[in-house]
């Protein structure tokens, strides 16, 4: 999906340096220099699910080493916080709905640098294909350990886990009356009755 520039020429790859010059509140997500999403503001249902997930994960991780962050926060998926990088070289960033990060060094002043441990995306009609395909592949490639796709319309959660092969495998589909185990933490379970109203 190559965006066109002036006179129909292909637009040069988007960089974070260019993105940082945009007006506040105008947001996009970029993979391989191509804008993949410029979604409008989320719906109340989306925000309610995001809030409830933030509460559940936030309560569990309070006082622990891992941090929970909710959108909007830009994530440099393929950069390494231990190495030098410059915004003009960054051509991949996403803004997941919720992330869990256990390496606090990845949390920079105004972004996350490196793959989160857990990523949650809440589907909307405008983002469903991107979340299921483009971003799922990017999260897999970046080394995310666990990926949840939350489907508000059907009130289900799909859980993907990173296998030894480096590929995601669908480990379960959970409905509104189920409790979802969070695989990186043996004693963490999310009751979906608290998530879907």
MDTraj code that builds the backbone (N, CA, C; nanometers):
import mdtraj as md
import numpy as np

residues = "UNK UNK UNK UNK UNK UNK UNK UNK UNK UNK UNK UNK UNK UNK UNK UNK UNK UNK UNK UNK UNK UNK UNK UNK UNK UNK UNK UNK UNK UNK UNK UNK UNK UNK UNK UNK UNK UNK UNK UNK UNK UNK UNK UNK UNK UNK UNK UNK UNK UNK UNK UNK UNK UNK UNK UNK UNK UNK UNK UNK UNK UNK UNK UNK UNK UNK UNK UNK UNK UNK UNK UNK UNK UNK UNK UNK UNK UNK UNK UNK UNK UNK UNK UNK UNK UNK UNK UNK UNK UNK UNK UNK UNK UNK UNK UNK UNK UNK UNK UNK UNK UNK UNK UNK UNK UNK UNK UNK UNK UNK UNK UNK UNK UNK UNK UNK UNK UNK UNK UNK UNK UNK UNK UNK UNK UNK UNK UNK UNK UNK UNK UNK UNK UNK UNK UNK UNK UNK UNK UNK UNK UNK UNK UNK UNK UNK UNK UNK UNK UNK UNK UNK UNK UNK UNK UNK UNK UNK UNK UNK UNK UNK UNK UNK UNK UNK UNK UNK UNK UNK UNK UNK UNK UNK UNK UNK UNK UNK UNK UNK UNK UNK UNK UNK UNK UNK UNK UNK UNK UNK UNK UNK UNK UNK UNK UNK UNK".split()
xyz = np.array([
    [0.0848, -0.1170, 0.0000],
    [0.0000, 0.0000, 0.0000],
    [0.0891, 0.1230, 0.0000],
    [0.1391, 0.1605, -0.1152],
    [0.2320, 0.2722, -0.1279],
    [0.1524, 0.4003, -0.1442],
    [0.1792, 0.4981, -0.0599],
    [0.1106, 0.6263, -0.0676],
    [0.1746, 0.7104, -0.1768],
    [0.0916, 0.7834, -0.2487],
    [0.1425, 0.8671, -0.3577],
    [0.1753, 1.0068, -0.3065],
    [0.2810, 1.0619, -0.3605],
    [0.3192, 1.1985, -0.3287],
    [0.2721, 1.2912, -0.4380],
    [0.3304, 1.4120, -0.4462],
    [0.2915, 1.5071, -0.5504],
    [0.3146, 1.4504, -0.6895],
    [0.2280, 1.4878, -0.7817],
    [0.2374, 1.4494, -0.9232],
    [0.2341, 1.2985, -0.9446],
    [0.1725, 1.2246, -0.8503],
    [0.1554, 1.0815, -0.8669],
    [0.2797, 0.9987, -0.8422],
    [0.3894, 1.0619, -0.7990],
    [0.5115, 0.9863, -0.7715],
    [0.4972, 0.9128, -0.6394],
    [0.5659, 0.7979, -0.6313],
    [0.5627, 0.7247, -0.5052],
    [0.6257, 0.8093, -0.3960],
    [0.5589, 0.8091, -0.2822],
    [0.6057, 0.8853, -0.1678],
    [0.7294, 0.8174, -0.1104],
    [0.8319, 0.8941, -0.0702],
    [0.9473, 0.8301, -0.0065],
    [0.9049, 0.7659, 0.1250],
    [0.9807, 0.6672, 0.1738],
    [0.9416, 0.6000, 0.2972],
    [0.9236, 0.6995, 0.4122],
    [0.8167, 0.6798, 0.4878],
    [0.7862, 0.7639, 0.6033],
    [0.8861, 0.7323, 0.7148],
    [0.9370, 0.8357, 0.7795],
    [1.0264, 0.8167, 0.8935],
    [0.9638, 0.8798, 1.0163],
    [1.0103, 0.8361, 1.1320],
    [0.9574, 0.8927, 1.2562],
    [0.9943, 1.0402, 1.2679],
    [1.1065, 1.0795, 1.2119],
    [1.1468, 1.2208, 1.2166],
    [1.0416, 1.3075, 1.1471],
    [0.9939, 1.2623, 1.0320],
    [0.8876, 1.3356, 0.9619],
    [0.7588, 1.3347, 1.0439],
    [0.7240, 1.2190, 1.0967],
    [0.6017, 1.2033, 1.1769],
    [0.6012, 1.2978, 1.2976],
    [0.7181, 1.3172, 1.3578],
    [0.7284, 1.4033, 1.4760],
    [0.6947, 1.5487, 1.4451],
    [0.6925, 1.5869, 1.3166],
    [0.6589, 1.7248, 1.2792],
    [0.5080, 1.7431, 1.2589],
    [0.4315, 1.6345, 1.2628],
    [0.2873, 1.6448, 1.2412],
    [0.2215, 1.7183, 1.3582],
    [0.1039, 1.7766, 1.3351],
    [0.0323, 1.8434, 1.4443],
    [-0.0056, 1.7434, 1.5542],
    [-0.0084, 1.7914, 1.6777],
    [-0.0453, 1.7057, 1.7899],
    [-0.1857, 1.6499, 1.7690],
    [-0.2028, 1.5225, 1.7978],
    [-0.3326, 1.4584, 1.7812],
    [-0.3492, 1.3861, 1.6488],
    [-0.2665, 1.4181, 1.5499],
    [-0.2712, 1.3470, 1.4218],
    [-0.1759, 1.2289, 1.4323],
    [-0.2285, 1.1068, 1.4188],
    [-0.1498, 0.9879, 1.4469],
    [-0.1521, 0.8921, 1.3284],
    [-0.0458, 0.8123, 1.3175],
    [-0.0438, 0.7062, 1.2177],
    [0.0463, 0.5943, 1.2673],
    [0.0342, 0.4800, 1.2010],
    [0.1221, 0.3663, 1.2258],
    [0.1902, 0.3333, 1.0934],
    [0.3174, 0.2917, 1.1028],
    [0.3984, 0.2725, 0.9825],
    [0.4755, 0.1414, 0.9926],
    [0.4728, 0.0639, 0.8848],
    [0.5558, -0.0563, 0.8731],
    [0.6321, -0.0478, 0.7421],
    [0.7623, -0.0678, 0.7500],
    [0.8509, -0.0609, 0.6333],
    [0.8363, 0.0714, 0.5576],
    [0.8143, 0.1798, 0.6312],
    [0.8042, 0.3115, 0.5711],
    [0.6699, 0.3440, 0.5099],
    [0.5749, 0.2500, 0.5134],
    [0.4417, 0.2702, 0.4565],
    [0.3390, 0.2915, 0.5666],
    [0.2573, 0.3944, 0.5520],
    [0.1507, 0.4193, 0.6495],
    [0.0480, 0.3079, 0.6360],
    [0.0225, 0.2360, 0.7478],
    [-0.0751, 0.1267, 0.7439],
    [-0.2059, 0.1644, 0.8100],
    [-0.2052, 0.2687, 0.8925],
    [-0.3275, 0.3039, 0.9632],
    [-0.3253, 0.4504, 1.0024],
    [-0.4367, 0.5164, 0.9744],
    [-0.4627, 0.6504, 1.0254],
    [-0.6067, 0.6481, 1.0746],
    [-0.6320, 0.5613, 1.1704],
    [-0.7685, 0.5353, 1.2167],
    [-0.8255, 0.6551, 1.2921],
    [-0.9575, 0.6753, 1.2815],
    [-1.0215, 0.7804, 1.3599],
    [-1.0240, 0.7438, 1.5079],
    [-1.0724, 0.8352, 1.5891],
    [-1.0807, 0.8103, 1.7333],
    [-1.1610, 0.6843, 1.7600],
    [-1.1221, 0.6060, 1.8634],
    [-1.1932, 0.4823, 1.8930],
    [-1.3347, 0.5071, 1.9458],
    [-1.4172, 0.4037, 1.9359],
    [-1.5555, 0.4112, 1.9831],
    [-1.5597, 0.3996, 2.1356],
    [-1.6712, 0.4401, 2.1970],
    [-1.6861, 0.4205, 2.3426],
    [-1.6697, 0.2734, 2.3839],
    [-1.7221, 0.1805, 2.3033],
    [-1.7088, 0.0376, 2.3355],
    [-1.5605, -0.0032, 2.3380],
    [-1.4868, 0.0401, 2.2377],
    [-1.3430, 0.0124, 2.2310],
    [-1.2735, 0.0670, 2.3545],
    [-1.3041, 0.1913, 2.3909],
    [-1.2390, 0.2541, 2.5050],
    [-1.2767, 0.1879, 2.6358],
    [-1.4001, 0.1416, 2.6481],
    [-1.4430, 0.0713, 2.7689],
    [-1.3646, -0.0589, 2.7862],
    [-1.3490, -0.1344, 2.6770],
    [-1.2722, -0.2597, 2.6825],
    [-1.1263, -0.2298, 2.7173],
    [-1.0700, -0.1282, 2.6554],
    [-0.9313, -0.0900, 2.6837],
    [-0.9143, -0.0525, 2.8306],
    [-1.0083, 0.0244, 2.8828],
    [-1.0012, 0.0654, 3.0235],
    [-1.0087, -0.0548, 3.1161],
    [-1.1025, -0.1468, 3.0912],
    [-1.1176, -0.2637, 3.1788],
    [-0.9938, -0.3537, 3.1734],
    [-0.9379, -0.3721, 3.0542],
    [-0.8139, -0.4500, 3.0433],
    [-0.7001, -0.3808, 3.1181],
    [-0.6918, -0.2482, 3.1049],
    [-0.5879, -0.1721, 3.1754],
    [-0.6005, -0.1887, 3.3258],
    [-0.7237, -0.1878, 3.3750],
    [-0.7466, -0.2053, 3.5192],
    [-0.7003, -0.3439, 3.5634],
    [-0.7436, -0.4473, 3.4904],
    [-0.7097, -0.5856, 3.5289],
    [-0.5586, -0.6078, 3.5279],
    [-0.4932, -0.5692, 3.4185],
    [-0.3485, -0.5880, 3.4101],
    [-0.2755, -0.4950, 3.5065],
    [-0.3233, -0.3727, 3.5181],
    [-0.2593, -0.2762, 3.6066],
    [-0.2599, -0.3195, 3.7512],
    [-0.3727, -0.3743, 3.7971],
    [-0.3809, -0.4223, 3.9362],
    [-0.2818, -0.5369, 3.9590],
    [-0.2742, -0.6272, 3.8635],
    [-0.1834, -0.7411, 3.8803],
    [-0.0374, -0.6953, 3.8854],
    [0.0002, -0.6035, 3.7972],
    [0.1407, -0.5643, 3.7867],
    [0.1819, -0.4534, 3.8831],
    [0.0873, -0.4017, 3.9616],
    [0.1236, -0.2977, 4.0578],
    [0.2299, -0.3516, 4.1542],
    [0.3391, -0.2789, 4.1664],
    [0.4470, -0.3196, 4.2558],
    [0.5392, -0.4261, 4.2000],
    [0.5152, -0.4686, 4.0753],
    [0.6003, -0.5703, 4.0120],
    [0.6931, -0.5032, 3.9102],
    [0.7797, -0.5833, 3.8503],
    [0.8800, -0.5294, 3.7579],
    [0.8239, -0.4891, 3.6219],
    [0.7155, -0.5489, 3.5795],
    [0.6603, -0.5191, 3.4474],
    [0.5673, -0.3985, 3.4545],
    [0.5565, -0.3277, 3.3409],
    [0.4675, -0.2112, 3.3320],
    [0.3620, -0.2356, 3.2258],
    [0.2432, -0.1810, 3.2510],
    [0.1324, -0.1854, 3.1561],
    [0.1122, -0.0444, 3.1027],
    [0.1056, -0.0310, 2.9698],
    [0.0826, 0.0993, 2.9079],
    [-0.0280, 0.0868, 2.8044],
    [-0.1165, 0.1856, 2.8035],
    [-0.2274, 0.1870, 2.7085],
    [-0.2038, 0.2944, 2.6029],
    [-0.2679, 0.2765, 2.4886],
    [-0.2572, 0.3732, 2.3786],
    [-0.3084, 0.5097, 2.4245],
    [-0.2552, 0.6160, 2.3649],
    [-0.1577, 0.6143, 2.2559],
    [-0.0140, 0.6173, 2.3067],
    [0.0663, 0.5218, 2.2614],
    [0.2110, 0.5193, 2.2855],
    [0.2761, 0.4543, 2.1634],
    [0.3738, 0.5212, 2.1068],
    [0.4408, 0.4676, 1.9883],
    [0.5436, 0.3628, 2.0292],
    [0.5467, 0.2530, 1.9544],
    [0.6389, 0.1426, 1.9800],
    [0.7284, 0.1235, 1.8582],
    [0.8595, 0.1420, 1.8785],
    [0.9589, 0.1114, 1.7749],
    [0.9850, -0.0388, 1.7836],
    [0.9148, -0.1163, 1.7064],
    [0.9210, -0.2621, 1.7186],
    [1.0591, -0.3207, 1.6943],
    [1.1319, -0.2678, 1.5948],
    [1.2541, -0.3338, 1.5501],
    [1.3816, -0.2626, 1.5913],
    [1.3701, -0.1620, 1.6758],
    [1.4898, -0.0934, 1.7238],
    [1.5364, -0.1584, 1.8536],
    [1.6628, -0.1387, 1.8883],
    [1.7217, -0.1952, 2.0095],
    [1.7616, -0.0801, 2.1010],
    [1.7053, -0.0773, 2.2203],
    [1.7324, 0.0343, 2.3122],
    [1.8789, 0.0401, 2.3538],
    [1.9529, -0.0683, 2.3338],
    [2.0950, -0.0708, 2.3726],
    [2.1854, -0.0165, 2.2633],
    [2.1309, 0.0053, 2.1461],
    [2.2106, 0.0528, 2.0325],
    [2.1635, 0.1912, 1.9919],
    [2.2517, 0.2622, 1.9254],
    [2.2154, 0.3955, 1.8777],
    [2.1174, 0.3875, 1.7622],
    [2.0220, 0.4757, 1.7609],
    [1.9284, 0.4872, 1.6497],
    [1.8851, 0.6323, 1.6418],
    [1.8419, 0.6712, 1.5242],
    [1.7967, 0.8083, 1.5030],
    [1.6585, 0.8041, 1.4401],
    [1.5744, 0.9004, 1.4763],
    [1.4372, 0.9007, 1.4279],
    [1.4283, 0.8957, 1.2754],
    [1.5263, 0.9571, 1.2061],
    [1.5172, 0.9571, 1.0591],
    [1.5409, 0.8189, 0.9998],
    [1.5953, 0.7255, 1.0790],
    [1.6167, 0.5891, 1.0312],
    [1.5038, 0.4941, 1.0700],
    [1.4130, 0.5391, 1.1544],
    [1.3052, 0.4526, 1.2032],
    [1.1904, 0.4549, 1.1034],
    [1.1609, 0.3383, 1.0472],
    [1.0544, 0.3270, 0.9478],
    [0.9474, 0.2266, 0.9903],
    [0.9490, 0.1893, 1.1190],
    [0.8498, 0.0959, 1.1723],
    [0.8095, 0.1417, 1.3115],
    [0.6840, 0.1800, 1.3259],
    [0.6298, 0.2039, 1.4601],
    [0.4801, 0.1775, 1.4562],
    [0.4317, 0.1319, 1.5683],
    [0.2898, 0.1009, 1.5835],
    [0.2422, 0.1601, 1.7159],
    [0.1124, 0.1619, 1.7320],
    [0.0523, 0.2153, 1.8533],
    [-0.0499, 0.1129, 1.9038],
    [-0.0037, 0.0072, 1.9712],
    [-0.0966, -0.0963, 2.0182],
    [-0.1934, -0.0398, 2.1220],
    [-0.3055, -0.1095, 2.1389],
    [-0.4030, -0.0649, 2.2385],
    [-0.3516, -0.0834, 2.3804],
    [-0.2761, -0.1909, 2.4041],
    [-0.2224, -0.2168, 2.5377],
    [-0.0947, -0.2988, 2.5235],
    [0.0055, -0.2665, 2.6039],
    [0.1292, -0.3445, 2.6036],
    [0.1730, -0.3717, 2.7473],
    [0.2423, -0.4840, 2.7635],
    [0.3119, -0.5150, 2.8892],
    [0.4595, -0.5233, 2.8549],
    [0.5405, -0.4487, 2.9311],
    [0.6844, -0.4424, 2.9067],
    [0.7571, -0.4742, 3.0363],
    [0.8443, -0.5749, 3.0320],
    [0.9160, -0.6162, 3.1523],
    [1.0593, -0.5650, 3.1570],
    [1.1112, -0.5174, 3.0461],
    [1.2436, -0.4549, 3.0432],
    [1.2222, -0.3039, 3.0438],
    [1.2366, -0.2426, 3.1617],
    [1.2062, -0.0996, 3.1756],
    [1.2989, -0.0117, 3.0927],
    [1.4122, -0.0648, 3.0497],
    [1.5019, 0.0125, 2.9635],
    [1.4399, 0.0402, 2.8265],
    [1.3396, -0.0391, 2.7887],
    [1.2717, -0.0165, 2.6608],
    [1.1773, 0.1040, 2.6681],
    [1.1448, 0.1472, 2.7881],
    [1.0516, 0.2592, 2.8057],
    [1.1312, 0.3885, 2.8040],
    [1.1216, 0.4608, 2.6927],
    [1.1928, 0.5869, 2.6747],
    [1.0982, 0.7034, 2.7057],
    [1.1475, 0.8234, 2.6902],
    [1.0707, 0.9428, 2.7283],
    [0.9339, 0.9491, 2.6618],
    [0.9262, 0.9271, 2.5309],
    [0.7975, 0.9393, 2.4620],
    [0.7704, 0.8242, 2.3651],
    [0.8319, 0.7085, 2.3932],
    [0.8105, 0.5923, 2.3072],
    [0.8617, 0.4667, 2.3768],
    [0.8274, 0.3532, 2.3188],
    [0.8820, 0.2239, 2.3593],
    [0.9803, 0.1830, 2.2504],
    [1.0988, 0.1385, 2.2898],
    [1.2006, 0.0987, 2.1929],
    [1.2274, -0.0506, 2.2098],
    [1.1760, -0.1290, 2.1167],
    [1.1897, -0.2745, 2.1225],
    [1.0537, -0.3404, 2.1401],
    [1.0519, -0.4716, 2.1250],
    [0.9262, -0.5464, 2.1297],
    [0.8741, -0.5591, 2.2725],
    [0.7458, -0.5300, 2.2955],
    [0.6853, -0.5584, 2.4255],
    [0.6758, -0.7088, 2.4483],
    [0.6537, -0.7484, 2.5737],
    [0.6344, -0.8905, 2.6057],
    [0.4960, -0.9375, 2.5629],
    [0.3959, -0.8532, 2.5852],
    [0.2568, -0.8844, 2.5508],
    [0.1982, -0.7638, 2.4789],
    [0.1259, -0.7903, 2.3707],
    [0.0565, -0.6848, 2.2973],
    [-0.0903, -0.7235, 2.2850],
    [-0.1790, -0.6249, 2.3073],
    [-0.3227, -0.6452, 2.2890],
    [-0.3741, -0.5423, 2.1895],
    [-0.4460, -0.5906, 2.0887],
    [-0.5137, -0.5032, 1.9933],
    [-0.6634, -0.5297, 2.0023],
    [-0.7412, -0.4214, 2.0045],
    [-0.8870, -0.4298, 2.0089],
    [-0.9381, -0.3949, 1.8697],
    [-1.0069, -0.4894, 1.8073],
    [-1.0503, -0.4720, 1.6690],
    [-1.1569, -0.3647, 1.6550],
    [-1.1519, -0.2972, 1.5407],
    [-1.2613, -0.2128, 1.4951],
    [-1.2767, -0.2435, 1.3470],
    [-1.3898, -0.2081, 1.2855],
    [-1.4047, -0.2365, 1.1419],
    [-1.2909, -0.1778, 1.0584],
    [-1.2387, -0.0619, 1.0999],
    [-1.1328, 0.0040, 1.0224],
    [-0.9964, -0.0622, 1.0393],
    [-0.9748, -0.1337, 1.1517],
    [-0.8413, -0.1868, 1.1793],
    [-0.8330, -0.3395, 1.1770],
    [-0.9443, -0.4092, 1.1615],
    [-0.9444, -0.5554, 1.1769],
    [-0.8437, -0.6248, 1.0868],
    [-0.8418, -0.5896, 0.9595],
    [-0.7493, -0.6563, 0.8658],
    [-0.6043, -0.6254, 0.9032],
    [-0.5757, -0.5012, 0.9382],
    [-0.4394, -0.4623, 0.9763],
    [-0.3950, -0.5370, 1.1013],
    [-0.4831, -0.5431, 1.2029],
    [-0.4481, -0.6111, 1.3285],
    [-0.4271, -0.7605, 1.3089],
    [-0.5091, -0.8198, 1.2233],
    [-0.5003, -0.9653, 1.2016],
    [-0.3861, -1.0056, 1.1097],
    [-0.3484, -0.9179, 1.0185],
    [-0.2464, -0.9543, 0.9198],
    [-0.1170, -0.8759, 0.9401],
    [-0.1159, -0.7496, 0.8980],
    [0.0080, -0.6710, 0.8973],
    [0.0734, -0.6634, 1.0353],
    [-0.0057, -0.6265, 1.1347],
    [0.0530, -0.6077, 1.2673],
    [0.0858, -0.7407, 1.3336],
    [0.0033, -0.8425, 1.3112],
    [0.0342, -0.9744, 1.3682],
    [0.1680, -1.0251, 1.3140],
    [0.1899, -1.0100, 1.1866],
    [0.3169, -1.0523, 1.1251],
    [0.4322, -0.9692, 1.1811],
    [0.4117, -0.8386, 1.1954],
    [0.5171, -0.7518, 1.2497],
    [0.5489, -0.7878, 1.3943],
    [0.4467, -0.8129, 1.4753],
    [0.4701, -0.8506, 1.6157],
    [0.5450, -0.9832, 1.6244],
    [0.5085, -1.0758, 1.5393],
    [0.5766, -1.2050, 1.5344],
    [0.7239, -1.1850, 1.4988],
    [0.7492, -1.1069, 1.3949],
    [0.8862, -1.0823, 1.3474],
    [0.9704, -1.0089, 1.4521],
    [0.9061, -0.9201, 1.5287],
    [0.9780, -0.8400, 1.6281],
    [1.0122, -0.9190, 1.7547],
    [0.9442, -1.0327, 1.7767],
    [0.9743, -1.1135, 1.8946],
    [0.8786, -1.0966, 2.0104],
    [0.7578, -1.0401, 1.9854],
    [0.6558, -1.0317, 2.0899],
    [0.6220, -1.1741, 2.1342],
    [0.6130, -1.1961, 2.2658],
    [0.5908, -1.3319, 2.3175],
    [0.4450, -1.3751, 2.3139],
    [0.3540, -1.2796, 2.3348],
    [0.2112, -1.3126, 2.3412],
    [0.1323, -1.1992, 2.2771],
    [0.0347, -1.2356, 2.1939],
    [-0.0454, -1.1370, 2.1216],
    [-0.1929, -1.1729, 2.1356],
    [-0.2705, -1.0754, 2.1836],
    [-0.4148, -1.0935, 2.1964],
    [-0.4857, -1.0069, 2.0936],
    [-0.5847, -1.0659, 2.0272],
    [-0.6759, -0.9900, 1.9420],
    [-0.8125, -0.9960, 2.0092],
    [-0.8613, -0.8793, 2.0487],
    [-0.9898, -0.8688, 2.1176],
    [-1.0937, -0.8235, 2.0156],
    [-1.1999, -0.9023, 2.0013],
    [-1.3056, -0.8753, 1.9041],
    [-1.4320, -0.8320, 1.9782],
    [-1.4578, -0.7010, 1.9889],
    [-1.5748, -0.6539, 2.0632],
    [-1.7071, -0.6995, 2.0024],
    [-1.7162, -0.7044, 1.8695],
    [-1.8425, -0.7385, 1.8038],
    [-1.8881, -0.8793, 1.8411],
    [-1.7938, -0.9731, 1.8493],
    [-1.8268, -1.1124, 1.8814],
    [-1.7947, -1.1489, 2.0263],
    [-1.7401, -1.0534, 2.1010],
    [-1.7025, -1.0725, 2.2411],
    [-1.6146, -1.1969, 2.2597],
    [-1.5066, -1.1995, 2.1816],
    [-1.4087, -1.3074, 2.1934],
    [-1.2672, -1.2497, 2.1965],
    [-1.1759, -1.3298, 2.2529],
    [-1.0343, -1.2959, 2.2562],
    [-0.9572, -1.4127, 2.1962],
    [-0.8729, -1.3824, 2.0958],
    [-0.7831, -1.4821, 2.0380],
    [-0.6452, -1.4613, 2.0999],
    [-0.5837, -1.5692, 2.1462],
    [-0.4519, -1.5608, 2.2086],
    [-0.3507, -1.6353, 2.1234],
    [-0.2463, -1.5623, 2.0822],
    [-0.1366, -1.6194, 2.0033],
    [-0.0108, -1.6194, 2.0892],
    [0.0629, -1.7304, 2.0858],
    [0.1886, -1.7417, 2.1593],
    [0.3036, -1.7666, 2.0628],
    [0.4174, -1.7073, 2.0965],
    [0.5385, -1.7275, 2.0168],
    [0.5948, -1.8659, 2.0489],
    [0.6154, -1.9444, 1.9462],
    [0.6706, -2.0790, 1.9630],
    [0.8225, -2.0762, 1.9459],
    [0.8881, -2.1885, 1.9711],
    [1.0342, -2.1966, 1.9570],
    [1.0791, -2.1690, 1.8137],
    [0.9898, -2.1912, 1.7195],
    [1.0204, -2.1637, 1.5784],
    [1.0243, -2.0133, 1.5501],
    [0.9765, -1.9326, 1.6451],
    [0.9674, -1.7891, 1.6244],
    [0.8345, -1.7464, 1.5657],
    [0.7464, -1.8417, 1.5381],
    [0.6155, -1.8129, 1.4789],
    [0.5083, -1.8102, 1.5874],
    [0.4035, -1.7296, 1.5621],
    [0.2865, -1.7300, 1.6503],
    [0.2016, -1.8534, 1.6230],
    [0.1477, -1.9096, 1.7297],
    [0.0507, -2.0177, 1.7174],
    [-0.0731, -1.9785, 1.7958],
    [-0.1910, -1.9972, 1.7355],
    [-0.3155, -1.9685, 1.8055],
    [-0.3321, -2.0697, 1.9177],
    [-0.3352, -2.0226, 2.0421],
    [-0.3451, -2.1111, 2.1577],
    [-0.4848, -2.1225, 2.2142],
    [-0.5726, -2.0303, 2.1764],
    [-0.7088, -2.0404, 2.2265],
    [-0.7937, -1.9236, 2.1817],
    [-0.9240, -1.9507, 2.1726],
    [-1.0233, -1.8475, 2.1464],
    [-1.1204, -1.8526, 2.2632],
    [-1.1358, -1.7393, 2.3304],
    [-1.2116, -1.7336, 2.4550],
    [-1.3317, -1.6420, 2.4386],
    [-1.4465, -1.6855, 2.4912],
    [-1.5688, -1.6056, 2.4813],
    [-1.5954, -1.5318, 2.6120],
    [-1.7019, -1.4537, 2.6127],
    [-1.7335, -1.3630, 2.7230],
    [-1.7370, -1.4312, 2.8593],
    [-1.7779, -1.5563, 2.8667],
    [-1.7906, -1.6256, 2.9960],
    [-1.6634, -1.6995, 3.0365],
    [-1.5556, -1.6850, 2.9602],
    [-1.4313, -1.7572, 2.9892],
    [-1.3346, -1.6722, 3.0705],
    [-1.2387, -1.7418, 3.1292],
    [-1.1260, -1.6775, 3.1952],
    [-1.0016, -1.7104, 3.1134],
    [-0.9250, -1.6079, 3.0777],
    [-0.8102, -1.6260, 2.9891],
    [-0.6821, -1.6327, 3.0719],
    [-0.6046, -1.7416, 3.0585],
    [-0.4736, -1.7439, 3.1240],
    [-0.3749, -1.6573, 3.0462],
    [-0.2970, -1.5784, 3.1193],
    [-0.1924, -1.4985, 3.0561],
    [-0.0656, -1.5821, 3.0686],
    [-0.0127, -1.6282, 2.9577],
    [0.0848, -1.7368, 2.9587],
    [0.2203, -1.7011, 3.0172],
    [0.2581, -1.5760, 3.0161],
    [0.3870, -1.5392, 3.0733],
    [0.3864, -1.5342, 3.2253],
    [0.2662, -1.5414, 3.2855],
    [0.2541, -1.5291, 3.4311],
    [0.1548, -1.6337, 3.4796],
    [0.2046, -1.7316, 3.5549],
    [0.1246, -1.8483, 3.5919],
    [0.0006, -1.8152, 3.6729],
    [0.0051, -1.7082, 3.7513],
    [-0.1077, -1.6765, 3.8392],
    [-0.1931, -1.5601, 3.7886],
    [-0.1794, -1.5257, 3.6611],
    [-0.2571, -1.4153, 3.6046],
    [-0.3633, -1.4702, 3.5098],
    [-0.4886, -1.4409, 3.5431],
    [-0.6030, -1.4825, 3.4628],
    [-0.6960, -1.3625, 3.4471],
    [-0.7492, -1.3435, 3.3275],
    [-0.8395, -1.2329, 3.3013],
    [-0.9798, -1.2880, 3.2783],
    [-1.0720, -1.2492, 3.3663],
    [-1.2133, -1.2900, 3.3566],
    [-1.2799, -1.1981, 3.2562],
    [-1.3210, -1.2543, 3.1436],
    [-1.3752, -1.1715, 3.0367],
    [-1.5122, -1.1120, 3.0680],
    [-1.5773, -1.1620, 3.1732],
    [-1.7025, -1.0987, 3.2164],
    [-1.6757, -0.9581, 3.2684],
    [-1.5527, -0.9329, 3.3135],
    [-1.5173, -0.7987, 3.3579],
    [-1.4739, -0.7080, 3.2427],
    [-1.4546, -0.7659, 3.1254],
    [-1.4032, -0.6907, 3.0110],
    [-1.5154, -0.6517, 2.9147],
    [-1.6014, -0.7487, 2.8834],
    [-1.7126, -0.7242, 2.7907],
    [-1.8386, -0.6922, 2.8706],
    [-1.8938, -0.5755, 2.8487],
    [-2.0166, -0.5372, 2.9221],
    [-2.1391, -0.5920, 2.8519],
])
top = md.Topology()
chain = top.add_chain()
for i, resn in enumerate(residues, 1):
    res = top.add_residue(resn, chain, resSeq=i)
    for name in ("N", "CA", "C"):
        top.add_atom(name, md.element.get_by_symbol(name[0]), res)
traj = md.Trajectory(xyz[None], top)
